[in-house]
């Protein structure tokens, strides 16, 4: 029969797994959209883990609760906070590392660091790089420098079955962050200036490559076709701009579907262009409505690329 202290240690192991988005029964990462990865729950798990750790260190006895308030001013890393920051064997996300630091700060009545500051700091050091994919979406990837410091990319799937790359910190990378906690706190105190997004410019090369396909495609495919010809470092066509422009022309209409979800569907004018819908099934088995554009509709959209660009940059 396990003692109460042994039970606490076992419970803490489970809580630590949940806090880092790991299924404690399979030791595998849960899908990104799983409720366990909710930021509020993750912080609760880290908080509970910290309390259990204190109780375990105290031999299973509950210490008096500190009644102070969170300090004002800049975040300060005390020796007590520093001693709480320990790298773990599991590969965890930058959000999990951010939360781990904040749990230690809260426990010792210190001001928290901002959400996402660990990721920002790693990006500033060029361990993580931000880029635009062919759909115009902002993505992150690990650089060669990041790989040397223990950052890794892992292929995961959303709750709906769509793949994505998740950036994780190995034990080595976590220790790198802990060793540089003072620099991260300094970054936390620095006010960041939002860099203006570069405008999307329709060049002759882009215009010449806008050739309709023989089969019906989605707006995502058309957006990718446009962005394939954009030079690296230049502004890209944002996701959703084509559909937004079509809605402004009265060709699509934002329609509520059964279940409360909304989707831009073709109006009578859109149907005249040949735009049609098709029921499809995602990798997770969920049905969704796809809007598809035949060659004539693609030609119409590409012929108005300058107007779409103006909307994109407006």
Backbone torsions as a table, in degrees:
resi	resn	phi	psi	omega
1	UNK	NA	119.0	-178.5
2	UNK	-67.3	147.4	176.4
3	UNK	-75.3	168.0	179.4
4	UNK	-63.2	-36.2	179.7
5	UNK	-66.3	-40.9	177.5
6	UNK	-64.8	-38.2	177.3
7	UNK	-63.2	-40.8	177.7
8	UNK	-61.4	-42.9	-179.9
9	UNK	-63.4	-40.9	178.9
10	UNK	-66.2	-40.6	178.3
11	UNK	-63.4	-39.6	179.8
12	UNK	-64.2	-37.6	177.5
13	UNK	-60.4	-42.6	178.8
14	UNK	-64.4	-45.3	-178.5
15	UNK	-63.2	-41.0	178.6
16	UNK	-60.9	-40.9	178.3
17	UNK	-62.9	-47.6	-179.5
18	UNK	-61.9	-40.4	-179.5
19	UNK	-60.6	-31.5	-177.6
20	UNK	-99.5	15.6	175.9
21	UNK	72.6	27.1	-179.0
22	UNK	-110.3	132.6	174.0
23	UNK	-70.0	115.4	-175.5
24	UNK	-66.3	-16.1	-179.4
25	UNK	-90.3	-28.5	-178.5
26	UNK	-112.3	-14.8	-176.1
27	UNK	62.6	24.5	177.6
28	UNK	-112.1	148.9	179.0
29	UNK	-63.1	138.5	175.9
30	UNK	-80.4	157.1	178.6
31	UNK	-56.9	149.2	-175.6
32	UNK	-58.1	-33.5	-177.6
33	UNK	-84.9	0.4	-179.3
34	UNK	-65.3	146.2	-178.2
35	UNK	-58.3	-28.8	-179.9
36	UNK	-60.7	-31.0	-178.8
37	UNK	-85.0	3.5	175.1
38	UNK	-59.7	132.0	-173.2
39	UNK	-59.2	-36.1	-179.7
40	UNK	-68.4	-41.0	177.7
41	UNK	-65.9	-41.6	-179.8
42	UNK	-58.4	-43.0	179.2
43	UNK	-66.2	-36.8	177.5
44	UNK	-63.3	-42.9	179.7
45	UNK	-61.8	-44.9	178.8
46	UNK	-62.3	-40.6	-179.4
47	UNK	-63.3	-46.8	179.7
48	UNK	-62.9	-40.5	179.1
49	UNK	-60.2	-41.3	179.5
50	UNK	-63.9	-41.2	178.8
51	UNK	-64.9	-45.7	178.9
52	UNK	-60.1	-39.3	-179.9
53	UNK	-61.6	-42.1	178.7
54	UNK	-63.3	-42.1	-179.7
55	UNK	-65.8	-41.6	179.0
56	UNK	-63.4	-43.8	178.3
57	UNK	-61.4	-28.3	-178.5
58	UNK	-91.2	15.8	177.4
59	UNK	75.3	20.1	179.3
60	UNK	94.1	0.0	179.6
61	UNK	-93.4	139.0	179.1
62	UNK	-82.8	123.6	178.4
63	UNK	-80.1	159.2	176.3
64	UNK	-57.9	141.3	-178.7
65	UNK	-77.8	130.1	177.0
66	UNK	-74.9	131.5	-172.6
67	UNK	-105.1	14.1	-178.1
68	UNK	-72.8	177.5	179.0
69	UNK	-114.5	159.5	179.4
70	UNK	-61.7	131.5	-176.2
71	UNK	-69.8	148.8	175.9
72	UNK	-84.7	171.4	176.3
73	UNK	88.6	-163.7	-176.7
74	UNK	-72.6	155.2	176.8
75	UNK	-68.2	134.7	179.9
76	UNK	-124.4	129.1	178.2
77	UNK	-93.0	105.1	178.2
78	UNK	-84.6	170.1	177.4
79	UNK	-62.2	-34.9	179.8
80	UNK	-64.6	-43.7	178.1
81	UNK	-63.7	-45.1	-178.4
82	UNK	-59.1	-37.3	-179.0
83	UNK	-69.2	-21.0	-179.5
84	UNK	-79.8	-19.9	-173.1
85	UNK	-86.3	103.8	-177.2
86	UNK	-128.3	126.9	177.4
87	UNK	-68.2	143.6	179.8
88	UNK	-112.8	166.2	-175.4
89	UNK	-71.5	-30.3	-177.2
90	UNK	-71.9	147.1	171.6
91	UNK	-77.5	126.2	-175.6
92	UNK	-129.5	161.9	-177.6
93	UNK	-77.1	164.6	176.0
94	UNK	-62.6	-33.4	178.2
95	UNK	-63.7	-41.0	-179.8
96	UNK	-65.2	-38.6	177.4
97	UNK	-66.6	-42.9	177.5
98	UNK	-57.2	-46.4	-179.6
99	UNK	-66.5	-38.3	179.1
100	UNK	-60.1	-42.7	178.5
101	UNK	-64.3	-43.1	-177.7
102	UNK	-67.3	-34.2	177.7
103	UNK	-62.5	-42.6	178.5
104	UNK	-64.9	-38.4	179.6
105	UNK	-66.6	-44.7	-179.7
106	UNK	-62.8	-42.0	-177.2
107	UNK	-59.0	-31.9	-177.8
108	UNK	-108.2	26.0	171.8
109	UNK	61.0	37.1	179.7
110	UNK	-111.3	154.7	179.1
111	UNK	-66.5	140.0	-178.3
112	UNK	-77.2	158.3	170.1
113	UNK	-85.4	158.4	-177.0
114	UNK	-71.8	150.9	177.0
115	UNK	-61.2	132.6	177.1
116	UNK	85.2	2.8	-175.0
117	UNK	-70.4	-31.7	177.9
118	UNK	-64.9	-44.9	178.1
119	UNK	-62.1	-41.4	-180.0
120	UNK	-63.6	-43.7	-179.2
121	UNK	-63.7	-42.4	178.3
122	UNK	-64.1	-33.4	177.5
123	UNK	-69.6	-40.4	178.3
124	UNK	-61.0	-33.5	179.6
125	UNK	-83.4	-1.0	-179.0
126	UNK	67.9	28.0	171.8
127	UNK	-86.8	-27.1	173.6
128	UNK	-123.5	142.5	-178.3
129	UNK	-124.0	135.9	175.2
130	UNK	-95.4	141.9	-179.2
131	UNK	-153.1	165.6	175.6
132	UNK	-99.9	128.2	175.1
133	UNK	-81.8	-178.0	-173.9
134	UNK	-69.1	-14.5	175.9
135	UNK	-89.1	-0.4	-179.7
136	UNK	85.3	5.0	-179.8
137	UNK	-83.1	142.3	176.7
138	UNK	-77.6	125.1	-179.0
139	UNK	-125.1	169.1	175.0
140	UNK	-126.0	146.5	176.1
141	UNK	-145.3	157.3	179.5
142	UNK	-81.9	133.0	177.2
143	UNK	-85.9	174.0	178.0
144	UNK	-64.2	-33.8	176.8
145	UNK	-65.6	-40.9	178.3
146	UNK	-62.9	-39.7	178.7
147	UNK	-61.7	-39.0	179.1
148	UNK	-63.9	-30.0	-179.0
149	UNK	-91.4	3.1	173.8
150	UNK	100.3	10.2	174.8
151	UNK	-81.4	142.0	-178.9
152	UNK	-135.5	159.2	173.7
153	UNK	-112.8	137.4	-178.9
154	UNK	-129.9	134.3	178.9
155	UNK	-76.8	123.3	178.6
156	UNK	-130.7	174.5	-179.5
157	UNK	-129.9	142.1	176.2
158	UNK	-72.7	173.4	179.1
159	UNK	-60.9	-25.3	179.4
160	UNK	-91.0	2.6	174.8
161	UNK	91.0	10.5	-179.9
162	UNK	-89.9	134.6	-176.6
163	UNK	-77.5	152.3	173.8
164	UNK	-157.9	159.8	178.4
165	UNK	-97.2	127.5	-179.4
166	UNK	-108.2	130.7	177.7
167	UNK	-88.2	126.7	-177.6
168	UNK	-124.2	152.2	177.0
169	UNK	-107.4	120.1	175.1
170	UNK	-71.7	176.7	178.2
171	UNK	-58.3	-38.8	178.6
172	UNK	-62.8	-44.4	-179.3
173	UNK	-67.7	-38.8	176.8
174	UNK	-59.8	-42.9	179.8
175	UNK	-65.3	-34.9	176.7
176	UNK	-60.8	-42.4	177.8
177	UNK	-64.6	-46.5	-179.1
178	UNK	-61.3	-41.7	-179.7
179	UNK	-64.9	-23.5	-178.0
180	UNK	-112.2	26.7	-175.9
181	UNK	-59.6	-33.4	-180.0
182	UNK	-66.0	-37.3	178.1
183	UNK	-68.2	-35.7	178.8
184	UNK	-67.5	-40.9	177.5
185	UNK	-63.3	-37.7	177.1
186	UNK	-64.0	-41.5	176.8
187	UNK	-63.4	-36.2	-179.8
188	UNK	-62.2	-32.6	-177.6
189	UNK	-84.4	-11.3	-177.6
190	UNK	-86.5	128.9	177.3
191	UNK	-76.8	127.5	-178.1
192	UNK	-92.9	144.6	177.0
193	UNK	-104.0	127.9	-179.2
194	UNK	-72.7	123.8	179.5
195	UNK	-77.7	134.9	179.9
196	UNK	-66.3	140.7	179.3
197	UNK	-75.4	136.1	179.4
198	UNK	-69.4	140.5	179.9
199	UNK	-71.0	152.4	175.9
200	UNK	-86.0	119.1	-177.9
201	UNK	-111.1	127.0	179.8
202	UNK	-82.7	104.9	179.3
203	UNK	-89.6	169.0	177.5
204	UNK	-62.0	-35.8	179.6
205	UNK	-63.6	-42.7	178.3
206	UNK	-62.7	-47.5	-177.2
207	UNK	-60.0	-40.5	-177.8
208	UNK	-69.8	-24.4	-177.7
209	UNK	-92.1	0.0	180.0
210	UNK	-85.8	80.8	-177.9
211	UNK	-114.5	124.1	-179.9
212	UNK	-60.5	145.9	176.0
213	UNK	-86.6	165.4	-178.6
214	UNK	-77.3	-15.5	-179.7
215	UNK	-116.2	160.4	179.6
216	UNK	-69.8	138.7	-178.7
217	UNK	-133.3	170.1	178.8
218	UNK	-90.0	169.6	177.5
219	UNK	-66.7	-27.6	177.9
220	UNK	-63.4	-41.2	178.5
221	UNK	-66.3	-40.9	178.4
222	UNK	-65.9	-39.1	177.2
223	UNK	-62.3	-42.4	178.4
224	UNK	-63.7	-38.3	178.2
225	UNK	-61.5	-42.5	178.8
226	UNK	-64.2	-47.4	-173.3
227	UNK	-74.5	-16.1	177.8
228	UNK	-62.2	-27.4	-176.8
229	UNK	-97.0	2.7	178.6
230	UNK	-79.6	131.1	179.3
231	UNK	-66.8	146.9	-178.7
232	UNK	-59.4	133.7	179.6
233	UNK	92.2	-10.2	179.8
234	UNK	-92.0	164.0	-179.9
235	UNK	-67.1	145.8	-177.5
236	UNK	-118.1	164.2	176.5
237	UNK	-75.8	122.7	-176.2
238	UNK	-72.6	150.8	177.0
239	UNK	-62.1	136.0	176.8
240	UNK	91.4	-9.0	-177.2
241	UNK	-67.2	-39.5	-179.4
242	UNK	-63.2	-47.1	179.6
243	UNK	-64.1	-37.3	179.1
244	UNK	-65.2	-40.6	178.5
245	UNK	-66.0	-42.4	179.3
246	UNK	-62.3	-35.5	177.8
247	UNK	-66.2	-39.8	178.8
248	UNK	-65.3	-27.3	178.5
249	UNK	-84.8	-3.8	-178.8
250	UNK	79.6	16.2	-179.0
251	UNK	-89.9	-29.8	173.6
252	UNK	-121.1	155.5	178.7
253	UNK	-138.2	132.9	179.6
254	UNK	-70.5	112.5	-172.1
255	UNK	-120.0	137.3	178.2
256	UNK	-83.6	128.0	-179.0
257	UNK	-97.0	165.4	175.1
258	UNK	-54.8	133.6	-177.6
259	UNK	99.8	-4.6	175.4
260	UNK	92.9	-9.4	179.8
261	UNK	-75.9	149.9	-179.5
262	UNK	-111.4	149.1	-178.1
263	UNK	-150.8	138.4	175.1
264	UNK	-77.1	115.6	-177.8
265	UNK	-116.9	155.2	-177.6
266	UNK	-66.9	138.2	173.2
267	UNK	-84.4	-173.6	177.0
268	UNK	-60.3	-38.4	179.0
269	UNK	-66.1	-37.1	178.0
270	UNK	-67.4	-38.7	178.6
271	UNK	-64.8	-33.6	178.2
272	UNK	-65.7	-28.4	176.7
273	UNK	-79.2	-7.0	178.6
274	UNK	96.7	2.0	178.9
275	UNK	-66.0	135.4	-178.5
276	UNK	-142.0	166.4	179.2
277	UNK	-112.4	157.9	-178.5
278	UNK	-148.1	133.1	177.9
279	UNK	-80.7	128.1	-179.3
280	UNK	-129.3	168.4	179.4
281	UNK	-121.7	128.9	179.8
282	UNK	-75.1	173.4	-179.6
283	UNK	-62.3	-26.7	-179.2
284	UNK	-86.4	-1.2	178.1
285	UNK	94.9	2.0	179.4
286	UNK	-84.6	139.7	177.5
287	UNK	-85.3	143.9	176.3
288	UNK	-146.5	161.6	-178.5
289	UNK	-97.9	117.4	177.7
290	UNK	-96.9	136.8	175.9
291	UNK	-104.3	124.3	-173.4
292	UNK	-120.8	149.1	-173.1
293	UNK	-123.5	114.2	179.0
294	UNK	-72.8	175.2	-177.0
295	UNK	-51.6	-42.2	-178.2
296	UNK	-63.6	-39.9	179.2
297	UNK	-69.4	-37.7	177.4
298	UNK	-62.5	-43.8	179.3
299	UNK	-60.1	-42.6	179.3
300	UNK	-61.5	-44.9	-179.0
301	UNK	-65.7	-47.3	-179.1
302	UNK	-63.2	-30.6	-179.9
303	UNK	-71.7	-13.5	178.8
304	UNK	-113.7	26.4	-175.9
305	UNK	-61.1	-31.4	179.8
306	UNK	-67.1	-38.9	177.6
307	UNK	-67.3	-38.1	177.9
308	UNK	-64.9	-39.5	177.8
309	UNK	-62.6	-41.0	178.1
310	UNK	-61.4	-41.4	178.3
311	UNK	-65.8	-40.5	179.8
312	UNK	-60.3	-39.3	-174.9
313	UNK	-92.0	-7.2	-175.0
314	UNK	-74.5	NA	NA
